[in-house]
Amino acid sequence: MIYLDSAATTLQKPKTVARAMKRAVSTLASPGRGGHLSSMLAARTAYECRELAARLFNVPDPANIVLTSSATHGLNIAINSLARRASRGGAAIVSGYEHNSVMRPLRAAGIETVIARSALFEPEDLLRAFEREFERGRVAFAVLNHVSNVFGYIQPAERVAELCRARGVPLIIDASQSAGSVQIDMLSLGAEFIAMPGHKGLYGPQGTGLLLCRGPADGVLGIMQGGTGSDSASDLMPAFLPDALEAGTHNMPGIAGLSEGIKFVLSRGEAGILEHARGLIAEAARGLAELPGVRVFGGSGENRAGVLSFRLEHTECEAAAEELSRRGFAVRAGLHCAPEAHRTAGTFETGTVRLSVSAYNTARELRALVSAVSEMARKSQ
């Protein structure tokens, strides 16, 4: 099988990830729940994960890195925290590429959501759309999808962050598709929160994630309450990070594996990983665009990451993905949990076929995919 679904999860991991997880199952207990060796080793492992992430994302204090179960978990914490702070009449502004992990928590929080819809893959137009909403003076906070999980389009996070800072508007960044390849500098961005999964570009296991928090625990709303191993005499959650947001027993095998995934990214370098992905996606985009009846959707140049979508004119996306699966390719079809992105691109009614790459994919694999789609396109004419 040629695996081209890394936007969902990177299936191919560094071998050190599985080895670390296996060791953790038999050696690591619960951090902060005892003075014995297994508990202390677990605490050290959890802290090492925070330190590695702090180095990768330039977070001054590793304690401001919360270990979550997913990007969705982190986004729920971030959105609920800022929605609670929002004054009556305030709205959340988002881009037209957001995932349901943003849109659904916003709806559940009951806050008005304004979509800064912009021309497809046009960063300057996005910035103008944000500025128009800021000028109306009712923005409580902003949420930005850093890289579209549908199209691999890199949004201008640094410039949106600059707009937000100038107006004192808190910003949440969804780094689900950018963490591990597109550089993220927490200190420079000044975002209130940055949420990311461990199982995609960080090459960790499923069930892991990180929430980078700019400030202290004051004003942060945890979505779970429970034991932390700290401040146990109180019936309230601890008032400091990361404990305020880490109720319950940690996923120590997952955290151990995530640490190894982050080490892999640090050793390869984000720039090298992104350059590799861009090269593969650019080659696939060129090949697919030359085929009759095939339409390609994606960023270009510096706005391109390791994801690409396409449609076959005479074939439903789900049928195309099934045929590619029979031919030995793992891709994904449909709306990809991001209907707003499809509304922006005009593909809401049809969806797309999505291919996405990791550091382990090769140019030969992408050429094979283009060849398979070429055969399918000819047969569908």
N, C-alpha and C positions, 0 to 999 in steps of 0.2 A: 504493500500500500504506500502511495505517495501522500503524505500528510500535509494538507494545505488548509488547516483550520486552526491555526495558532491564535487567531483573534478570540477564539472561544477558550482554548487552553493550549499551552505548549505541551504536546505529548512527549516529545523527545527532550529529555532533561540531562544535565551533567550526571554522570554515574555517582558522583559524590553525594547527590541529593538523596538517592535511595539508600545509600550506605549510612548516611547520617540518621535517616529516619529509622532504619532497622536498629541501630545502636540505641537510639532514644527510647524505643519501646521497652528495652530491658534495663536501661540505666538511669533514666530521668523520671523523677517523681514530680510533685507539684511545687513550683517555685513559691517561696514565701510561706510555705505551710509546715516548715519544720527546720530544725537545726542539724539534721542528719545529712550525710554526704549526698544522697540522691536528690534531696531537695535543694541543696546548695549548688549542685551541678546544674540542675534545671534553671535556677535563678541566673547562674552565670551564662548559660546558653541563651536565655531570653534577652539578657542584657547585651550579649555579643550581637544578637540580631539587630537590636536597636542601634548599637554603635556602627555596624556595617551600613545600615540604612541611613544613619546620620551622615556618614562619610559620602555616600552616593548622592544624597539629595541636599547636602549642605544645610543640615538642621543643627543649630548651635548646641542644643541640649537633647541628648538621646531620650530623656524622660518625656519629651514632647512627641515621641513616636509611639502610637498606640497599636498594639497587636490585635487585629480584627480577624474575622472569619472570611472576609471578602471585601471587595470595593463597595458592594451594595451595603454591607454592614456599616462601613465607614461613612458612606454618603447619607445614610439614614441618621446617624449621629450628627453629622455636620448640618444637614438641612433642618432637622428638628431643633438644634441649638439656635441657629440663626432665625428660624421662624418664630421661636419663642421670644426672641429679643425684638422682633420687628414691631414697629408702632402700628396702630390701627390705620388702615388705608395704605400701608406700605406694600410693595409688590416685589416678587422675585423676578429678575430678568435672566433669561437663558438664551443660548444660541439655537439655531434651527437644526442642530445635529445631535440633540441630547438623547440619551438612552433612557429606557423605562426606569432604570435605577435612580434616575434624577426626577423624571416626570411624576412617577407614582408617589414617592415620598412627599413631593411638593403638594400634590393634590390631597393626600391624606392629612397633611399639616394644615390644610384649609387656607393657605395663603394664595393670593392672586398671583398668577404666573403670566408674565409677558414674554412672548417669543420674539427675539430680535431677528426676524427673518431677513436673510440677505441673499444676494445673487449667488448662484452655485459656485463654490470654490473661489470666492472673491474676498480676500481678507480685508481690503480697504472698505468694501461695502458693509462687512460685518461691523467694523469699527464705527462707521457712520450710524448704523442701526443702534448700537449701544449708546452712542452719544445722544441720539434723538431721545431715547428713553431716559437718560440721565437728565436731560434738559427739562423734562416734565416734572422732575423733582419728587418722584414718589417711589424710587427704587430703594428697598430695604437691604437687599443683598443680591449678588449675582452668582450664577453657576455657569461654568464653561467646560464643555467637552474638549479636552486638549487635542485628541486625535479621534476622528470619526471611526467607529467600529464597523461602519458599512463601507466607507469609501477610502479610508486611510488618509484623509485630508487633515493636515496639521493646521490647527487654528492658531492665530497670533496671540498666544497666552500672555507673553511678556507685555504686549501693547495693551491688551485688555486689562491686565493687572495694573498697568500705569494709569489708565483711565480711572479704575476703581480707587486707587490710592489717592489720586488728585481730588476725588470727591468724597473720600471717607466711606466708601461703600465696601463692606466685607465681601470677599470673593472665595468661592469654593471651586477647586479644580478637580474634575474627574480625569484622573490619569490612568484609566484602565487600559488604554492602548498605547500610552506613551512611556510609562515607567519602564526603564530598562533599555530604552533605545533613544528617545528624545530627551535631551538634557533638561532636568528639573532642578532649579536652584531655589529652595524654600526661602532663604534669606533675601535673595534678590527679588523674587516675586512678591513677597509680603502677603501672600494669600492667607486667609484665616484658616482654611483647611485644604489639604490635598489628600484625596483618597485613591487607593490603588489596590489591585489584587496581587496575591503572591504567585498565582498559578499561570500567569501569562508571560509578559516580558521579563519578569524577575526569575523565571524558571524554577519556581518553588512548587510545592504540591497544592492540590485543591484544598479548600478549607482554610486558607491563609490570606492575610491582607494587611495593609498598613494604613493608618490615618495619621498624617502629619499635622500637628496642631501648632499654630503660631504662638498662642499665648497660654496662660495658666488655665487651670480647671474652672475658674470662676466664670460662670455663664455658659459652660458646656453642659449639654443635656444628654446624659447617658440613657440608652434605651433598655438597659438591663440593670437591675439592682441585685446585690448579693455579696457573697464572701470574696475578700481580696487577700486575706492574710495580713492586712494592715488595719490599724485603727479599729480593732475588733470589738472594743467596748461600746462603740457607737452604733445606733441603729440607722445611721445615715451613711451614704457612700463617702469614702475619703475625699477631701477637698483638694487633692493634688493629683497631677498626672504622673504616670499613666494609670494609676490605680482607680481613679474616678471613673474610668471607662473600660475597665477590665474585670468585670464581675465574673466569678465562676472559675472553673479549672481551665488552665491554658492547654492548647493543643501542642504539647511539647514535641511530638514527632514532626508535626507540620512546621513548627518554628525552627527546629533543627535543620529540616530540609530547606526551608526558605533561606536560612543563613548561607547555606552552600550555593543556592541559586544566586544570591546577591554577590557572593564571592566570584562566581562565574562572570557576572556582568562587569564587576570591577576589573577583573583580569582581562576581559576582552575589550572593554571600553565601550561606552554608549555610542560614541561616534562611529566606531568600527562596525558595531552591530547594525546601526541605522544605515550606514553606507552599503553594507551587504544586502539588507532588505530592500533598499531603494533600487539597487541594481537589478535584483530579481524581478521586482514589481514593474520596473520600467521596461524590461525585456518582455515580460508577459503582456503588458499594456500595448506595446508596439505590435506584437504578434497578433493579439486578439483584434485590435483595431483594423487590421488589414483584411480580416475575414468578412465576407459578405453576410449581411443579416445579423452582425454582432455589434452591439453598442457597449462601449466601455465607460465606466464612471470612476473617477479617482482624482486625487490631487496630482500635481506635477512639480518637477524640480524640487526646490527646497520645501515645498508644501506637501510632499509625498512621504508616506511611511510605508509599512509593510503589509498593507491591505488594499484590495482592489475588488470592485464589483463589475459585473457585466450581465447583459441580457442577450438571449438569442431571439430573434424576431418572431420565429414561428414555433417556439417551444416554451412551455411554461417553465418557470425557474425550478420548481420542485422536480419536474420530470427531467430537466437537464442535470440537476444534481444527482438524481438517482442513476441516470445513465453514466455519469462520470464515476459514481461509486462502483458500478458494475465493471468499469474499465480500470479500477484500481486507484481512484483519486478521492481523497476525503476533502470535500468542500461543504459549504453551507448555503442553503437557499431560503428565501422568504424575506421577512421584514427585519430579522436580526435583532429583535427587541428594541428597535429604534424607529418607530413610525414617523417621528418628527423629521428625521434625516431623509426619509423617503418622500415626505411631503415637500421638503425643500428641493429635492431632485426631480420631483414629478414621477416617482416610481412607486407611489403608495399602492396603486391598484395592482401592480404586477410583482413587486419585490425584485430582488436581484439574486444572482449567484455570486457568492463571495469566496475569494481565495485569499489566504493570509499566510505569511511565511515567518520562519524563525531563523536563528543562527545556524540551524542544522540543514536547511534546504539548500539545493544546488540549482545552478542554471539549467542543468540537464533535466531536472524534474519539471521546471517551468516550461521548457521547450516541449516536453512530452505532453503537458497539459494543453498547450496551444495546439499541438497536433491532433489531440483527441477532440477538442472543440471544433477544429477545422473539419474533421470527418463528420461530426454531428451536424454542423451548419450545412454542409453539402447535402446531407440526407434529408434535411428539413425543408430544403427549397422546393 
